[in-house]
Amino acid sequence: MRCASLAAMELTQAALDDLLAHLGPGDAPVYLPGEVGRHELTELLAGRYGAPRTLVLNGATDPTVDDSKGAALLAPFAGRAVTIRAWADGARWIGAGSALDGEGVERAVLTATPRALPEVLAVAPGQAPEDVDWMARLVRVTGWERPERRPDPDWAEIETRLGTPLPDDYKRMVGTFGRGAFDGWLDLNAEPWTSLREDGLLIWASTEHEDLYGWRLDGDDPDRWPVVVRSFDNVDTSFPYGAAAFVCRVLVDPHHRYSMARFSETHWFAGEEVED
């Protein structure tokens, strides 16, 4: 068992960054000072990594938890966990909540353990890239699990209003993730923007650098529309694959033109709350 070195601390995103930087996968859990609440800790993590999975609630472990859902996070607590929630963060699981310390006092805790990642860009011999289920790979690389209040778009109404069907992988992406951002940077639109329709583009995502990610509406089969990135200075770059394959590549391929892998080896989706 480890305790945070500060006798008193203000739990901010910067403090969380420091704690996570010193918390290697497989290290002993960090018990935080008594004034730090588990709700405060989990809210900060949820704001960064999205909705968590609950592994332990009020001392009771979810019986469906296995290695694919972060079960290894619980091993160091040896039955002392009170409430533990888990997030997939690239090659590690992050766990936070509360547990009993060596004196039997309930305190906020932070822990991590290694997580196996798939080779998300691999294509089997003889398999065409367009036959790969890129959405399934995207879910695995981000560790995303659908929140209980997941979005439920009315695609028939949206497509009728737009006057065109939309790519299946995009509809699965919105239906799975909802509105939010990959790595807190690539913002997924819950419905395509039509501001560039006159240029033959529908925009499905954007970034804080004012790049727009869309499709060129080439042909009657939306699943074959190429992704087009329009930069802030109005330069278009085309890619011969769909939205889910594009996001997979920018997340994990350090050689992609718009790579995010060059900045981080871990990836997540920060989903926004679904309003009633």
C-alpha positions as CSV (number, residue, x, y, z in Angstrom):
1,M,0.0,0.0,0.0
2,R,1.3,3.5,-0.9
3,C,0.1,6.8,0.4
4,A,0.2,10.1,-1.5
5,S,3.2,12.1,-0.2
6,L,1.3,15.3,0.4
7,A,-0.3,15.7,3.9
8,A,-2.9,17.9,2.2
9,M,-3.7,18.3,-1.4
10,E,-6.1,20.0,-3.8
11,L,-7.2,17.4,-6.4
12,T,-7.0,19.2,-9.7
13,Q,-6.4,17.9,-13.2
14,A,-2.8,18.9,-12.8
15,A,-2.5,17.0,-9.6
16,L,-4.2,14.0,-11.2
17,D,-1.7,14.2,-14.1
18,D,1.1,14.0,-11.6
19,L,-0.4,11.0,-9.7
20,L,-1.0,9.1,-12.9
21,A,2.5,9.9,-14.2
22,H,4.0,8.2,-11.1
23,L,1.5,5.3,-11.1
24,G,2.9,2.5,-13.2
25,P,0.8,-0.5,-14.3
26,G,1.2,-3.1,-11.6
27,D,2.3,-0.7,-8.9
28,A,0.7,-0.8,-5.5
29,P,-2.5,1.4,-5.2
30,V,-2.1,4.9,-4.0
31,Y,-4.2,5.9,-1.0
32,L,-4.9,9.6,-1.1
33,P,-5.1,11.9,1.9
34,G,-8.2,11.7,4.0
35,E,-9.7,15.0,2.8
36,V,-9.8,13.8,-0.8
37,G,-13.2,12.2,-1.6
38,R,-13.7,9.3,-3.9
39,H,-16.5,11.2,-5.7
40,E,-14.2,14.1,-6.5
41,L,-11.5,11.6,-7.8
42,T,-13.9,9.6,-10.0
43,E,-15.6,12.8,-11.4
44,L,-12.2,14.1,-12.6
45,L,-11.4,10.7,-14.2
46,A,-14.8,10.5,-15.8
47,G,-14.4,14.0,-17.3
48,R,-11.2,12.8,-18.9
49,Y,-12.0,9.2,-19.9
50,G,-15.8,9.1,-20.0
51,A,-18.3,6.8,-18.2
52,P,-16.6,4.1,-16.1
53,R,-17.4,0.5,-15.4
54,T,-18.3,-0.2,-11.8
55,L,-16.3,-3.2,-10.5
56,V,-17.2,-3.0,-6.8
57,L,-20.1,-1.1,-5.2
58,N,-20.5,-0.9,-1.4
59,G,-18.2,-3.9,-1.0
60,A,-19.9,-6.1,-3.5
61,T,-18.0,-7.2,-6.6
62,D,-19.8,-7.3,-9.9
63,P,-19.9,-11.1,-10.7
64,T,-19.5,-10.4,-14.5
65,V,-16.1,-8.7,-14.0
66,D,-13.2,-10.6,-15.7
67,D,-9.8,-9.8,-17.2
68,S,-11.4,-8.1,-20.2
69,K,-13.2,-5.6,-17.9
70,G,-10.3,-4.8,-15.5
71,A,-10.6,-7.5,-12.9
72,A,-6.8,-7.3,-12.2
73,L,-7.4,-3.9,-10.6
74,L,-9.0,-5.6,-7.6
75,A,-6.2,-8.0,-6.8
76,P,-4.1,-5.7,-4.6
77,F,-7.0,-4.8,-2.3
78,A,-7.6,-8.4,-1.1
79,G,-11.2,-7.9,-0.3
80,R,-10.7,-4.3,1.2
81,A,-12.3,-2.5,-1.8
82,V,-15.4,-0.6,-1.0
83,T,-16.2,1.1,-4.4
84,I,-14.0,0.7,-7.4
85,R,-14.7,2.1,-10.9
86,A,-12.5,1.4,-13.9
87,W,-11.5,3.1,-17.1
88,A,-9.6,1.7,-20.1
89,D,-6.7,4.0,-21.0
90,G,-4.8,2.5,-23.9
91,A,-2.4,-0.2,-22.6
92,R,-3.5,0.1,-19.0
93,W,-6.6,0.0,-16.8
94,I,-7.1,2.8,-14.3
95,G,-9.1,2.2,-11.2
96,A,-10.4,4.7,-8.6
97,G,-12.8,4.8,-5.7
98,S,-12.3,3.9,-2.1
99,A,-10.9,1.0,0.0
100,L,-10.0,0.3,3.6
101,D,-6.4,1.1,4.4
102,G,-4.2,-0.9,6.8
103,E,-6.0,0.7,9.8
104,G,-9.5,-0.1,8.5
105,V,-10.2,3.5,7.5
106,E,-12.0,4.1,4.2
107,R,-9.9,6.3,1.9
108,A,-9.9,7.4,-1.7
109,V,-7.6,5.2,-3.9
110,L,-6.1,5.3,-7.3
111,T,-4.6,2.2,-9.0
112,A,-3.6,0.9,-12.4
113,T,-2.8,-2.4,-14.1
114,P,-1.7,-3.5,-17.6
115,R,-4.3,-4.0,-20.3
116,A,-3.8,-6.1,-23.5
117,L,-4.4,-4.2,-26.7
118,P,-5.3,-5.6,-30.1
119,E,-3.2,-5.0,-33.2
120,V,-5.8,-2.6,-34.5
121,L,-4.3,-2.0,-37.9
122,A,-3.6,-5.6,-38.8
123,V,-5.5,-7.0,-41.8
124,A,-5.5,-10.8,-42.2
125,P,-4.0,-12.3,-45.4
126,G,-6.5,-12.2,-48.2
127,Q,-8.8,-9.8,-46.3
128,A,-9.7,-6.5,-47.9
129,P,-9.4,-3.5,-45.6
130,E,-13.0,-2.6,-46.3
131,D,-14.1,-5.9,-44.8
132,V,-12.5,-5.2,-41.5
133,D,-14.8,-4.2,-38.6
134,W,-13.1,-1.0,-37.8
135,M,-15.8,0.0,-35.3
136,A,-15.1,-3.1,-33.2
137,R,-11.4,-2.2,-33.2
138,L,-12.2,1.4,-32.3
139,V,-14.2,0.3,-29.3
140,R,-11.4,-2.0,-28.2
141,V,-8.6,0.5,-28.5
142,T,-10.5,3.1,-26.5
143,G,-11.8,0.6,-24.0
144,W,-15.3,2.2,-24.5
145,E,-18.3,0.6,-23.0
146,R,-21.8,2.0,-23.7
147,P,-23.2,4.1,-20.9
148,E,-26.6,3.2,-19.6
149,R,-28.1,6.3,-21.1
150,R,-26.6,5.8,-24.6
151,P,-27.9,7.9,-27.5
152,D,-30.6,6.6,-29.8
153,P,-30.6,8.6,-33.0
154,D,-33.5,8.5,-35.4
155,W,-31.5,7.7,-38.5
156,A,-34.5,7.4,-40.8
157,E,-35.5,10.9,-39.9
158,I,-32.0,12.3,-40.1
159,E,-31.3,10.7,-43.5
160,T,-34.7,11.9,-44.9
161,R,-33.9,15.4,-43.8
162,L,-30.4,15.3,-45.3
163,G,-31.7,13.7,-48.4
164,T,-29.1,10.9,-48.4
165,P,-28.3,7.7,-46.5
166,L,-25.2,7.8,-44.3
167,P,-22.3,5.4,-43.9
168,D,-23.0,2.5,-41.6
169,D,-19.8,2.8,-39.7
170,Y,-20.5,6.4,-38.8
171,K,-24.0,5.5,-37.6
172,R,-22.5,2.7,-35.4
173,M,-19.9,5.2,-34.1
174,V,-22.6,7.7,-33.0
175,G,-24.8,5.0,-31.7
176,T,-22.0,3.6,-29.6
177,F,-20.1,6.6,-28.4
178,G,-22.6,9.5,-28.8
179,R,-21.5,13.1,-28.7
180,G,-18.0,13.6,-27.3
181,A,-14.3,13.6,-28.3
182,F,-11.6,11.0,-29.0
183,D,-8.5,11.8,-26.8
184,G,-10.3,15.0,-25.8
185,W,-9.4,16.4,-29.3
186,L,-11.3,14.9,-32.2
187,D,-14.9,15.9,-31.7
188,L,-17.5,13.5,-33.1
189,N,-20.7,15.1,-34.4
190,A,-23.9,13.4,-33.4
191,E,-25.3,14.4,-36.8
192,P,-23.4,15.5,-39.9
193,W,-22.9,19.3,-40.5
194,T,-24.2,20.5,-43.8
195,S,-22.3,23.8,-43.9
196,L,-20.0,22.5,-46.8
197,R,-22.8,20.7,-48.7
198,E,-22.3,23.0,-51.7
199,D,-18.7,21.7,-51.9
200,G,-19.9,18.1,-51.9
201,L,-19.0,17.5,-48.3
202,L,-20.8,16.4,-45.1
203,I,-18.8,17.0,-41.9
204,W,-18.8,14.2,-39.3
205,A,-16.1,15.5,-36.9
206,S,-13.8,18.5,-36.2
207,T,-10.8,19.4,-34.1
208,E,-9.7,22.3,-31.9
209,H,-7.4,23.3,-34.6
210,E,-10.4,24.0,-36.9
211,D,-9.8,21.0,-39.1
212,L,-13.0,19.5,-40.5
213,Y,-13.4,15.8,-41.1
214,G,-16.0,14.9,-43.7
215,W,-16.9,12.7,-46.6
216,R,-16.8,13.5,-50.3
217,L,-20.3,12.5,-51.5
218,D,-19.0,10.4,-54.4
219,G,-21.5,7.9,-55.7
220,D,-24.7,6.3,-54.4
221,D,-23.0,4.0,-51.8
222,P,-22.2,6.0,-48.7
223,D,-20.0,3.1,-47.3
224,R,-17.6,3.9,-50.1
225,W,-17.5,7.6,-49.6
226,P,-13.8,8.7,-49.0
227,V,-13.0,10.7,-45.9
228,V,-11.8,14.2,-46.6
229,V,-10.0,16.5,-44.2
230,R,-10.5,20.2,-44.8
231,S,-7.8,22.1,-43.0
232,F,-8.2,25.5,-41.4
233,D,-6.7,27.1,-44.5
234,N,-9.2,25.3,-46.8
235,V,-6.9,22.6,-48.2
236,D,-8.6,19.2,-48.8
237,T,-6.9,15.9,-48.3
238,S,-8.7,12.7,-49.2
239,F,-8.3,9.2,-47.7
240,P,-9.7,6.0,-49.3
241,Y,-11.5,4.6,-46.3
242,G,-14.4,5.4,-44.0
243,A,-14.8,7.3,-40.7
244,A,-14.1,4.4,-38.3
245,A,-11.0,3.3,-40.1
246,F,-9.8,6.9,-40.3
247,V,-10.2,7.4,-36.5
248,C,-8.5,4.0,-35.8
249,R,-5.5,5.1,-37.9
250,V,-5.1,8.6,-36.5
251,L,-5.2,7.2,-33.0
252,V,-2.6,4.4,-33.4
253,D,-0.6,5.0,-36.5
254,P,2.4,7.4,-35.8
255,H,3.0,7.8,-39.5
256,H,-0.5,9.0,-40.4
257,R,-0.6,12.6,-41.6
258,Y,-3.1,13.5,-38.8
259,S,-1.7,11.1,-36.3
260,M,-2.5,11.5,-32.6
261,A,-0.3,8.5,-31.7
262,R,2.7,10.9,-31.9
263,F,1.4,12.7,-28.8
264,S,0.1,9.8,-26.7
265,E,0.2,6.0,-26.6
266,T,-3.1,5.8,-24.7
267,H,-6.5,6.6,-26.2
268,W,-10.0,7.2,-24.9
269,F,-13.3,8.7,-25.7
270,A,-14.8,11.4,-23.4
271,G,-18.5,11.2,-23.9
272,E,-20.9,14.0,-23.1
273,E,-24.0,13.4,-20.9
274,V,-27.1,12.4,-22.7
275,E,-30.0,14.7,-21.7
276,D,-33.5,13.5,-21.2
